[in-house]
Amino acid sequence: MTAAIFQKISDIIKSDFKNTFPGGNVVLQDSTSKQVKINKTGSFLCLQLDKRNTNIFPFFETSIADLCKVSDRLMIYPKTNSLFVFIVELKSTNHTGAIKQVRASFELSKYICGTAKRMLNNPTIEIKYRGLIFSHKTFKGTTKPRNLDYQQDLNSELRYMHLQSGNSFDLDSLSH
C-alpha cells in the first residue's frame, strides 16, 4: 500500500513543484545555503514549495505574517511499511523562524498525504513526518551526523532535528 500512496501523491502534485534528480544521490541547496547531500536507495519524490514569486496558497491573505511560510522542500520516501515525509528547511546562518516554516509545511504535508489517502479510500498506512533544519551555523545541542536523534516539537506531534549543512546524510539513517 505504501507504493500506491506514494504514486498517488506523485500524481496529484503539479509538475512545477517536483524536482527530479539523476542517480542515487541528491544535492539540496538554495541561493544562500551550503549544499546538503542526501544519499538514498530507491525512489523518492522531492517537492520544492518555496519558490520565488509563486504563491502556493492563492486563497490565503498574503499580508498576514507567517501565514504563507513554507519549508524549502518536502521529500517523500517510501519504505517497506511506512511512508516518510521529510520537511526540509535550508538556512544560511540565521535559523530564526525555521521551526515555524517546518510546522507550516508539516500541516501542508499532512493535507497532501490525507488527500492521497482519501482518493485511495483511506487505506491504513503509517506516515512518519520528520523535520530537518540544515544550517551553516552550529546549533547548541546539534545532532552529530553519526548520532541522528530527533527532538519532539512541543507545539505539535512533529519530530525534528538541526543538522550542519555542507555534509552528506543517508536518507535511510534518517528514517526512524
Residue, then its C-alpha position, 0 to 999 in steps of 0.5 A: m500500500t505504501a507504493a500506491i500512496f506514494q504514486k498517488i501523491s506523485d500524481i496529484i502534485k503539479s509538475d512545477f513543484k517536483n524536482t527530479f534528480p539523476g542517480g542515487n544521490v541528491v544535492l539540496q541547496d538554495s541561493t544562500s545555503k551550503q549544499v546538503k547531500i542526501n544519499k538514498t536507495g530507491s525512489f523518492l519524490c522531492l517537492q520544492l514549495d518555496k519558490r520565488n514569486t509563486n504563491i502556493f496558497p492563492f486563497f490565503e491573505t498574503s499580508i498576514a505574517d507567517l501565514c504563507k511560510v513554507s519549508d524549502r522542500l518536502m521529500i517523500y520516501p517510501k519504505t517497506n511499511s511506512l511512508f516518510v515525509f521529510i520537511v526540509e528547511l535550508k538556512s544560511t546562518n540565521h535559523t530564526g523562524a525555521i521551526k515555524q516554516v517546518r510546522a507550516s509545511f508539516e500541516l501542508s504535508k499532512y493535507i497532501c498525504g490525507t488527500a492521497k489517502r482519501m482518493l485511495n479510500n483511506p487505506t491504513i498506512e503509517i506516515k512518519y513526518r520528520g523535520l530537518i533544519f540544515s544550517h551553516k551555523t552550529f546549533k547548541g545541542t546539534t545532532k552529530p551526523r553519526n548520532l541522528d536523534y530527533q527532538q519532539d516539537l512541543n507545539s505539535e506531534l512533529r519530530y525534528m532535528h538541526l543538522q550542519s549543512g555542507n555534509s552528506f546524510d543517508l536518507d535511510s539513517l534518517s528514517h526512524 
